Amino acid sequence: MVIQIRKFQINQGDPTDICRRAAEKLPPLLEKLPGFIDYYIVRGKGEYVFSVTVFENENGLNQAFEMVSHWTLREVKDILSEPEIVQGDVIYAYSEKKKAA
């Protein structure tokens, strides 16, 4: 399992609106990609927004990165800064959701 975290600074506009737009458009696209597990949008303190993307493997994550990058350039380029990106392999995971299954 591999995770990518993207940190954006909001240059202009309402953070709630930006998060809503991403939440409406991106998950339906991401879930079509092979190996998709989870996607989160996090409203940070101040003018920061984070996205967390989780895939089974790096191939799916790379496809998601390309798709999300194109969407960001097309839809919110002037609103958000270039993201800071951190990515890595999961070495341990615990989830209440998986425990209940």
C-alpha positions, 0 to 999 in steps of 0.5 A: 500500500502506498500513500501520497499527501499533497499540501496546498496553500489557498491563494484566494477563495473560500477553502470550504468551496475548494474542498467541496469542488474537489470532493464532488469531482475527484472521487468518482475519477479516482475510484475507477483507477486500479488499486484505489483504496481511499481519498481524503481532503483535509482542511488544515489550519489557516489557509492550508488544504491537504489531500491524502490518496491511498492505493494498493501500489505505486502504478495506481498512485502514479495514474492518480497523480497525473489525473489529479494534477490535470484536474488541479491545473484546469479547475483551481490553478489560480486558487491553490499554490503548487503542492508540497508532495510527500509519498511513501510505502505504508509499513503499518496500518490499523483501521477500525473499519478493517477491524469490524469487517 
